[in-house]
Amino acid sequence: MNGIKGWLGEKKTSLIVWLSLSRKTYRRFNNVIIPSKNGTTQIDHLIISPFGVFIIETKNKKGWIFGSANKPTWTQVLYDNRFSFQNPFRQTYRQKKILSAFLDLDESKVHPIVYFVGDCKFKTPMPGNVIRKRLASHIKRYTEHVFSTPEVERIISAIEKHLSESDLTSRDHRHSLRERLSSTDTCPKCGSKLVERSIKNGPRAGETFLGCESFPNCRFSRSTG
């Protein structure tokens, strides 16, 4: 059922983008799997334009949504049921890092967006790039040309070449995701090393945990227990 909901959400997003954004200005790719040194990342929708590269992560959810930028999981409340799901803001952070490296782009020119397409309501303050309506309007807010025509063509050619030559599948990505999330060596958020740290203050002082080597830029942590 979740697979069907996800597929419907992606199709709805694709239709919105197709109808609302000029195909001459905004080149679109769907379901793009990009390799990295520690696995793969799967991008629902990728848009290339003179105004930047846009990564769109689609979530088809109903009910109330609770979350924040730093929490590893978010919560969906539907009637009397609560469901946890991976923080999509963190997902797009990793996608941005990997795609920027893959295409040799300045990260400031890559814009991740988390787009909720279901009948949902945010119950906590969300980052500015987490939205549930007006996707095309959000993208059109970027009006400064950051890529020349040759640069846009280079990026598009690189993606097209990768898609034509790559044999990576969604199954490969799911396998990579399971391995990455269970790793005790590599940060699943940014790909840096995980190092053992200890809590210095409070009632849990002395307890150890795994933290990202890139702290404070990345605040991922995992219990060692």
C-alpha positions in Angstrom: 0.0 0.0 0.0 2.8 2.4 0.9 4.4 1.7 -2.5 1.2 2.5 -4.3 0.7 5.7 -2.3 4.3 6.8 -3.0 3.8 6.1 -6.7 0.6 8.1 -6.8 2.3 11.0 -5.0 5.2 11.0 -7.4 2.8 11.0 -10.4 0.8 13.9 -8.9 4.0 15.9 -8.4 5.2 15.1 -11.9 1.9 16.3 -13.3 2.0 19.5 -11.3 5.5 20.2 -12.5 4.7 19.3 -16.1 1.6 21.6 -16.3 3.1 24.5 -14.3 6.7 24.9 -15.5 7.9 25.6 -19.0 9.6 22.6 -20.5 12.0 24.9 -22.4 13.3 26.4 -19.2 12.9 23.6 -16.7 14.2 20.2 -17.7 12.7 17.4 -15.7 13.9 13.9 -14.8 12.1 11.4 -12.6 13.4 8.6 -10.3 17.1 9.3 -10.7 19.5 7.0 -8.7 22.9 8.5 -8.1 25.9 6.5 -6.8 28.2 7.7 -4.1 31.2 6.4 -2.2 28.9 5.0 0.5 25.9 3.7 -1.4 23.2 5.4 -3.6 20.6 8.1 -3.3 17.3 8.0 -5.2 15.8 11.4 -6.2 12.0 11.4 -7.0 12.2 14.4 -9.3 15.1 16.4 -10.5 14.7 19.7 -12.3 17.5 21.5 -14.2 17.2 25.2 -15.0 19.2 28.4 -15.4 18.0 29.3 -11.8 19.5 26.2 -10.2 19.1 22.5 -9.8 16.0 21.4 -7.8 15.7 18.1 -5.9 12.1 17.2 -5.0 11.3 14.6 -2.4 7.6 13.7 -2.5 5.7 12.5 0.5 2.1 11.3 0.2 0.7 11.6 3.7 -2.6 12.3 5.4 -3.3 13.6 8.8 -1.1 15.6 11.1 2.6 15.8 10.5 5.1 16.5 13.4 8.8 17.0 12.7 11.8 19.3 12.8 15.1 19.7 10.9 17.2 17.9 13.5 14.9 15.0 14.5 15.9 11.7 12.8 12.3 10.6 12.4 9.0 12.5 11.9 5.6 11.5 13.0 2.3 11.1 11.2 -0.9 11.1 13.3 -3.9 9.7 11.4 -7.1 9.3 13.5 -5.8 7.5 16.6 -2.7 6.0 15.0 0.8 7.3 15.0 3.4 6.4 12.4 7.1 7.2 12.2 8.9 7.9 9.0 12.5 8.9 8.1 13.1 12.7 8.3 12.7 13.8 4.6 14.6 17.0 5.3 17.7 14.9 6.1 17.1 12.8 3.1 17.3 15.8 0.8 20.4 17.1 2.6 22.2 13.9 1.7 20.8 14.0 -1.9 22.1 17.5 -2.3 25.6 16.5 -1.1 25.8 13.5 -3.4 24.3 15.2 -6.4 26.6 18.3 -6.1 29.6 16.0 -5.9 28.4 13.9 -8.8 27.8 16.9 -11.1 30.7 19.0 -9.7 28.3 21.8 -8.7 28.4 24.5 -6.0 26.0 23.3 -3.3 24.5 26.7 -3.1 23.0 26.2 -6.6 21.2 23.0 -5.6 17.9 23.5 -4.0 16.2 20.6 -2.2 12.4 20.6 -1.6 10.2 18.3 0.4 6.7 18.3 -1.0 3.8 16.7 0.8 1.0 15.9 -1.6 -1.6 14.3 0.6 -4.4 15.8 2.8 -2.1 16.7 5.7 -1.4 19.5 8.1 1.9 20.5 9.6 1.5 20.7 13.4 5.1 21.9 14.1 7.1 24.7 12.4 8.8 23.3 9.3 12.0 24.4 7.4 11.2 26.8 4.6 11.8 24.2 1.9 9.2 21.7 3.4 5.9 22.6 1.7 2.5 21.1 1.0 1.2 23.3 -1.8 2.3 25.7 -4.5 5.3 23.6 -5.6 5.7 25.4 -8.9 5.4 28.8 -7.3 8.1 27.8 -4.8 10.4 26.9 -7.6 9.7 30.1 -9.6 10.8 32.2 -6.6 14.3 31.5 -7.8 14.8 34.1 -10.5 18.6 34.8 -10.5 20.4 33.1 -13.3 23.2 31.0 -11.7 24.0 28.8 -14.7 24.8 29.8 -18.3 23.2 28.0 -21.2 26.4 25.9 -21.8 26.4 25.0 -18.0 22.7 23.9 -18.1 23.4 21.8 -21.2 26.4 20.2 -19.5 24.4 19.2 -16.5 21.5 17.8 -18.6 24.0 15.9 -20.7 25.7 14.4 -17.6 22.3 13.2 -16.2 21.2 11.8 -19.6 24.5 10.0 -20.0 24.3 8.5 -16.5 20.7 7.3 -17.0 21.6 5.7 -20.3 24.6 3.9 -18.9 23.6 3.1 -15.4 22.1 -0.3 -14.5 21.2 0.8 -10.9 17.6 -0.1 -9.9 15.3 0.8 -7.1 16.0 -2.6 -5.6 19.7 -1.8 -5.6 18.9 1.5 -3.8 16.8 -0.2 -1.1 19.6 -2.7 -0.5 22.1 0.2 -0.2 19.8 2.1 2.1 19.5 -0.9 4.5 23.3 -1.2 4.6 23.8 2.5 5.2 21.3 2.8 8.0 22.8 -0.1 9.8 26.4 1.0 9.4 28.5 1.8 12.5 31.3 3.4 10.5 29.6 5.8 8.1 27.1 8.6 8.8 23.9 7.9 6.9 23.1 11.6 6.7 26.2 13.0 5.1 28.6 10.1 4.5 31.3 11.2 6.9 32.9 8.9 9.5 31.1 8.0 12.7 33.2 8.4 15.8 32.6 7.3 19.4 31.8 10.2 21.7 30.7 10.4 25.4 28.1 12.5 27.1 29.9 15.0 29.4 27.0 16.4 31.5 23.7 15.6 32.9 22.2 12.4 34.2 23.6 10.3 31.3 27.2 11.7 31.7 29.7 9.0 30.8 27.5 7.2 28.3 28.9 6.7 24.9 27.3 7.2 21.5 28.3 7.4 17.8 28.4 10.9 16.4 29.2 12.3 13.0 32.8 13.4 12.5 31.5 16.5 10.7 29.8 17.9 13.8 28.5 20.7 14.2 27.8 20.8 10.4 26.1 17.4 10.7 24.4 16.5 14.0 23.6 12.9 13.4 24.1 10.6 16.3 23.3 6.9 17.2 23.2 5.0 20.4 25.9 2.4 20.9 23.6 0.4 23.1 
